[in-house]
Amino acid sequence: MESRPQESNLNETKNLLPQHPPLKSPAFLPCWQLLTVVCFLLVPLRFFLSACNLSSPRLLLPRLDNPSRPPSANTITDSCSSGLIFVYDLPAAFNADLLAACDELNPWQSLCVALSNGGFGPPAGELAGVVPANLLPYWYSTDQFSLELIFHRRILAHGCRTADPSAAAAFYIPFYAGLSVGKHLWSGDAFSRDRDSALLLRWIKEQSPWKRSNGSDHFITLGRISWDFHRSGNDGWGGSFLNMGGMEKVTRLIIERNPSDNRDVGVPYPTGFHPRTAAEVRQWQRFVLNRNRSTLFGFAGATRPQVKDDFRGFLFKECKRAGKGKCRSLNWWEVRRQNRSASAMRLFLDLTFCLQPKGDSYTRRSMFDCMLVGAVPVVFWRHSAYGQYEWYLPGSSEEREGEWSVFIDSREVKNGTLSVKEVLEGIGEKRARKMRERVVEMIPRLLYAAAEEGLGEGMQDAFDVAVKGVLRRFRGQ
């Protein structure tokens, strides 16, 4: 008889709270003492309940009304023709314990605040006066590596989640691999970087669904770039999770994919906007589309003085040569960290085109930040966008890519064959407007909604696109 895998329930916030000794039983107290105790408990109760929400750095786990109870059979039958999803209940070491140790996930600073609100981070109050006032509550200072938490929260509430593994078409592994490896990325200890991943694979291989498929109908979310999980041998950068035996057939939803690995599926970086409803998204789309764009192009980032022929530094010089009214730039070295979100937002809202050179890797969260505010991305390496996010960004031909983006080969810019300013001026206002309209049309698919049930009204966010894509992929196998 096959063992039944455990189904996910991450509502065990008690593991993150300090343990208190039990109260003395009131049955043995005099009446006046009993009333005193009751009053004493009731007075702070309201404040305790209001404090115990996901904005507290210590209460980081996704919270649902009924996280252990999937939707009713009637709901599933009506809306889940593509298949049902089973979510594993992993040992706490693979997710909950990592969050509980949020002070230890980064060698330089605590991540407790950054990972609060179910991965959305703290409210972005600095955007007051920059975004519409009624939409400000849905803007957060979201960390670019928080996708694992955001995705887990949503999938626990998914309408096609089932508690019966024998009925499932897809199996989700809620392992926070990015948080795990990130804790040790800058250490020289390869064993520490791989320990949790190896233990996870040992655990999952004992589960009945895995034994039936060897992982071909399993998927996972990875909140860091593919290269952070692709180390070969004991030397080099990152962990070796994706090179471990057992990961060959697992589908990975990841913020930057390895272009040569068809099991990697690129999904958008988390940005700061997490609306609840389709109406809020439409309001935002109108706001950014009607925004007056006074500057042709611009760029936000940090130079890399230690990098030979740093292309970012080259773009800053190009921007300066273009002159005011044509280009504006924002150098992170000159902006206080707590002011960066507002400064970048003001810049991107003023641009028609935003320059997106590669960062520490080919992709940048900044591309999604600028598209979210209705600016057209300009990329200089094809791997920065095309072939990365095929479920989200139109591609497969230069014509389709040109609907929403501009590609300028970095080599031609550096050798003087092409000028960024001249290329963008040559597009013309009419075509640039159409490109911006296309970008704004894509906005819902590039953000992660706050509502557990999604945006509604048939509007799909990035999570919806990912889940439907996974089910479609498994159905076609």
Buried (B, 14 or more C-beta within 10 A) or exposed (E): EEEEBEBBBBBEBEEBEEEEEEEEEEEEEEEEEEEEBEEEEEEEEEEEEEEBEBBBBBBBBBBBEEBEEBBEEEEBEEEBEBBBBBBBBBBBBBBBBBBBBBEEBBEEEEBBBBBBBBBBBBBBEBBEEBBEEEBBBBBBBBBBBBBBBBBBBBBBBBBBBBBEBEEBBBBBBBBBBBBBBBBBBEEEEBEBBBBBBBBBBEBBEEBEBBEBEEBBBBBBBBBBBBBBBBBEEEEEEBBBBBBBEBBEEBBBBBBBBBBEBEBBBBBBBBBBBBBBBBEBBBBBBEBBBEBEBEBBBBBBBBBBEEEEEBBBBBBBEBBEEBEEEBBBBBBBEEBEEEEBBBBBBBBBBBBBBBBBBBBEBBBBBBBBBBBBBBBBBBBBBBBBBBBBBBBBBBBEEEEEBBBBBBBBBBEEBBEEEBBBBEBBBEBEEEEBEBBBBBBBEBBBBBBBBBBBEBBEEEBBBBBBBBBBBBBEBBEEE
